[in-house]
């Protein structure tokens, strides 16, 4: 465990340009010589040595305490080393549920003291207290999702039986990597530059997300992931919605079969309702016409293809509310148009006549 902590500190230092000497050994004017101890050439030589040390210690077969220390302390540097990111995620997916829950715990942003807890890990004949904390907040989310995509596709392409659906650890990690919070503005700004990559990954993995909607144990988590792509991540939501209409209709056909749990049907109805009218907890996120059209067309097409299933579903009341809303929008648009043109509306006919003067 101590080797992983030391390697993490060393790699952070080696990746920090501010602490490097110039190649000729001279210090930089902006940084005192006291903190400059190596050149860029020396750092290139040392980095592989520390990565090799981590790879030997941080393994699936390592003691649980060592794995948890690695998952905690290496979280901040995996963004700089893609090969380490793959190892990190592989171990995260295979550790015990208890450890994974601690690593993915949502920190209490309002209470900084509760974000960090000292726990005692005992490994072999040595013991020590290490600072444990929720680590996902230090991830490069894009790199984590890229590694997750790689693990899923490699499992399909290495001669193994193709995955029909994601397992629970996959969904937990996916959900954590997709989490977008309005309090973390700086992190969210970084994500905007990665928007095209997120769309690409969504196209690749969307069928796994939608299949998970049909599993009672996975449905809630799958919806949280889907909400990121179709609502919260504003820069990609329109393109992801365009990519989702066909598969959403297919999913509704699967969901509203008699053998599917009612919880799944309630969850999808709530997701569609929030996507159209807005989520009570996310009122800071504006709803656009693309979202409304997506929900309307999803239910409409499902109803036309499966009239009997639709008539017995919980989507009827939602569709009635949507139709009312759309009629209201048409009336408002007509009224606004008439106000601009100076016309009046009577019994469905537009009468362009001057407004009576008082």
N, C-alpha and C positions, 0 to 999 in steps of 0.2 A: 504493500500500500504506500509506504513512504517513497519507494522508487517512482511510483506513478505521480505522486505529488511533486517530487523534485524534478521529474522530467517535464511536467506541465509548466512549472515555473521557468525552467531553462528554455523551453521552446517559446514561451511568451516573450522572454527576453531576446532570444535570437531572432524573432520575427519583428521586433520593435526597431525600426530604422533610427529612432532618436538615440538609441544607446550604442550605435555602431561607430567605430572609428572609420575615417576615410581609408581607402585602400592603401595609401602610403603610410598609414599609421598615425596620421595627424588627427587631432580632435576637431570636432565641428565647433564653430564659433558660438552656436546657440545652446550648446549643451556642455556643462563642465566635464573635464577629463575624468573626474572621479567616477562617473557612471558609464564611461565609454571604455569597454574592455576588449573588444574584438573587431576585426574587419569583416566586411561582407563575405570575403573569400573564406575566412575561418568559420563563419556561421554556416555557409553552404556545406562545409565538411562535417560540422558537428550535428546538424539537424538529422541526417540519416542515422547517426549513432543513437540519438535519443529515441527516434521513431522505432528503431530495431529493439531497443530496450523495452519500450511500451508493448510492442507486439509479442515479446516473450513472456511478459508478466500478465498483460491484460487479455485473457483468453476465456473461452466458454467453459473450460475446465478449471479455471482459477477458483480459489475459495470465495464464498459469497461476500465476505467482508472486502476482499480485494476488488471484486467486481463493482460493489457499490461505491467504493472510494474512486475507482476509475470513472464510473458513470457520472460521479459528482464533479471531480476535479478536472477531467479532460473535456468537459462540455464547452469550455470557453475557447479551446484551441482547435476543435475538430473542423471549424469553418476554414482553417488555413491548410488542412491536409485531407483531401478527399478520401485517400486510402484509409486513414484513421477513422473517418466518418463512417465508412462501411463497417469496420470492425466494431465501432461504438454501437451502431444500430443493431448489428447482429447479436451482440451481447444483451442489449436492452430487450430485445424480443424474446430472449431465452432465459432471463433471470426469473426469480420467483415473483409472483404477483405483488407481494408486499414491497419488495425493492422497487419494482417498476412504478408502483403507486407513489412511493416517496419521491422518486426522480421526477415524475410528471405532475406532482402536486402544484396546484395553482397558488402562487404566493399571495399573501395578504399585502397588497400594495399600500394600504393605508397604515399598516403597522409594520414598520421595518424590522423591529426586534423579532417578530414572529417568522420572518423569512429564513432565519438562520438558527439551527439547533445543533448543539454539540452532542454527538453520540459516541459511545465507546465501542470500538471494534476490536475484537480479539482474534488474532491470526497466529496459530502455532504458539510459540513460547513468548511472543512479544505482544504488547498491547499499547494502545494509545488512544487519545481522544482526538477526533477529527471533526471539523465543521461540516455538517450535512445541510444541504439546502436543495430546494427545487431547482433542477438543472436545465429544464427545457427552455427557460427564459434566456439562457445564454447561447442557445443554438443559432446557427444559420439555418433558418427554416427551409430555405430552398434546397440546401445541400442534404438535409435530413430526408426530405421528400424524394429527392433524386436517388438517395441510397435505398429508400424503401421501394421505389419503383424497380431498382436494379435487383433487389432481393426477390421481389414477386416474379419478375420476368425471368430471372435466372432459374428460379424453381420450375418455371414452365419449359424452359429451353434446354435444360440439362438432362433430358431423357426421363425426368420425373413426370408423374401424372399431373396434368394441368390443374392448377388451382381453380376450383369452382367458385370459391368465395374466400374472403379474407378471414383470418383467425383473429381472436380477440386482441392479442398483443399488437398485431398490425394496425387494427382500428384505433387502439389507444395511442400509439405513436403517431399515427396519421392525424388524429384529432389534435394532439398537442402541437404538432408542427403547423397545423392550419389555424391555430388560434390567433385571432386578430382582435386586439383590444384598443379602445379609443385612448386609453391612458398612455399607451406606448407609441407615441407619435413618431419618434426618431426611428424606431425599428420598422414601423409601418411605411415610413418614407423609403427605407431601403428596399422593401418588398416591391414597391412600384417599378423599380428598375428591372425587376425579375418577372414582370407580368407575363411576357410572352412564353417564358419557360413554364410558368404555372399553368397556362392554357394548354401547352403541349402535354404536360403530365396529366392534366385532367382528361384529355382525350384518350390517353393510354389507360388510365385506371378507373374511368367513370363507371364501367360496367360492374366493377367490384363494389363500388359505393352503392349503386342502385340495387344490386342483388342483396346487399346487407339490409336494405329497407324491409325485406320480407322475413327477416329473422327477429323474433321478439326480443332476444337478448342484445342484438346489435343495432336495432332500428334507431333508437335515440341518438347513439353516437354517430351513425351514418348520416343522420339529418344534420347534426352539428357540422360535420365535414362539408356536406352539400351546401349548407348555408354560407360557408365561407366563399365558395366558388360562385354561387348564384345570387349573393346578396351583399355580404360584408366587404369583400374585396372588390370595390367599385370598378377598378381599372380593368377587371377581367369578366365581370358578371354578364355583360351583354353577349360576349362571345361564348361563354360557357352555357348560357341559356339557349343560344342557337344550337349548340352541340347536344342539348339534352332533351329537346322536345320529343323526338322519336322514341328514345329509351324510356322517358317518363311515361308515355302512353303504354308501352309494353309492360312497364313495371306496375301500372295501375291494373292492367289485365291480370297480372299474376297476384297482386295484393288482394283483389276482391274476389278471390276464389273462396269457397266455403271452408277449406282446411287451413286458411291463414288466420293467425291470432288477431283478435279484435284490437289489441294494443297497437299492432302495426298499422291498422287502418285508421285508428285515431291519430297516430303520429303523423301519417302522411297528410291527413286532412288538416291538421294543425300547421304543418309546414307550408302547405299551399295557401292556407288562409293568411299566415304571417307574410308570405312572399307577396301576396296581393295587397293586403291592407296594412302591413307593417307589424313588426314584433313589438309588444309593449316595452321590452327591455332595450330595444334598439331604435327608438324613435329619432335618434340623431342621424340615422341612415335614411336618406330619401328614397321613396319608391318611384321607379320610372315606368313608362308605358310598356317597355319591353317585358318587365316582370309580370305586369297585369295581363298582357297578351299571352304570355307563356302559360300562366295558370288557366286562363279561359280556354285556350286552344287544347291544353292537355285534357281537361275535363270534358270538353265538347267532343273531341275525337274519341275519347274512351266511351262516352255515352252513346255515340252513334254506332260504335263497333260492338258494344256489349250492353244493349238496352236493359236486359233483365238484371244483370249485375249492378248496373247503375241505379235502377229503380229501387233496389234493396240496400243501397249504400248510404253512407253518411255524407256523400258529396252533393246530394240534392240541395240541402239547406245552404251549403256554401255557394253552389251555383246560382241559387235564387238571389242571394245577397250580391253576387258579382253582376248578375243581369241588371238588378236594380241600380247598382253603382254605375254601370255602363250607360244605362238610360239617362241617369242623372247627369253624367258627363256630356252626353249628346245634347240634352236640353240646355245645359249651361253654355256649351259651345255655340248652340244656335242663338241663344239669348244674347251672348256677347257679340256675335256676328251682326245681329239685328241692331244692337245698340250702336255699333260702329257705323252701320249703314243708314241708320235713322228709320228703319222699318219697324213694324209691329207684328206680333205673332197672334193669329186667331185661328183656332180649330185646326191646326196642322197646316195652315196656309200662311205664307209670308205676304203681307200686304205692305207694299212700299208706299207709304203715304206720310205726309208731314205730320209731326207731333203737334197736337193742338196747343196753341198758345193761350196762356191764362191772361 
